[in-house]
Every structure is written in structure tokens, then in C-alpha cells.
Amino acid sequence: MEPIVNGLSKEYAGRVVFESRNADEEAARRSADAYGLRGHPAYVIAAPSGARLWSRVGLVEEDVLRTAIEEHTVHE
């Protein structure tokens, strides 16, 4: 999934902030708990306030991620 996410992060640079977390680290476990994620890989689209707008656990196709980004981000 890393090549897909890295490609999307370049494509949406300046519009969307991408963060990657290591599931073995405590901070990542706290984030997963906060968003109710029970597995990995996991993906979250969050509002600037931190509210979860969209999430998925497991492998996700690039077109699904792209659609979710487009549907849940502000277009200028």
C-alpha cells in the first residue's frame, strides 16, 4: 500500500496532509483506538478538527482511496 499512498500524497500535496503511523508504536495505537480502528493497514480521512470523515481497515484499492479523498476534502 505504501507506493499507492506515496503516489496519492504527491498528487494531493498542498491540499491534503498525509500521515503514516507505525502500528507497533504507542502513539499509533492511541490514534487507532481514538478512531475505532481494529486492524491494519487502516486509513482515516479526518477533518481539521480531528473528526473522522471516512475510514477503512485492510487493503484498499487506489481508486477507492482517491474517491474517498475527493468526496471528503474541500475543493478550491
C-alpha positions, -999 to 999 in steps of 0.1 A, spaced: 0 0 0 29 23 6 35 30 -32 -2 39 -36 -3 62 -6 30 78 -15 17 85 -51 -15 100 -37 4 121 -12 24 136 -41 -8 141 -62 -26 159 -34 4 178 -20 -7 212 -7 -44 201 -4 -43 170 19 -19 162 47 -9 125 48 5 109 79 19 74 83 20 57 117 38 25 128 12 2 143 39 -11 168 42 24 184 21 36 213 11 68 195 -3 48 166 -22 25 189 -38 56 206 -48 70 173 -63 37 161 -83 35 194 -95 71 190 -108 63 156 -122 29 165 -98 10 141 -93 -26 148 -66 -38 124 -41 -27 99 -34 -14 75 -60 13 83 -69 45 66 -86 76 80 -97 108 64 -102 134 92 -115 169 93 -91 196 105 -110 193 138 -99 157 140 -134 143 134 -134 111 114 -150 116 80 -141 82 64 -121 51 75 -113 16 63 -93 -13 77 -75 -37 54 -62 -34 19 -79 -7 -2 -76 -1 -39 -62 31 -51 -94 42 -69 -113 37 -36 -88 59 -17 -89 85 -45 -127 86 -44 -128 90 -7 -103 118 -8 -123 136 -35 -155 131 -16 -142 143 18 -120 172 10 -126 208 1 -121 217 -35 -108 251 -43 
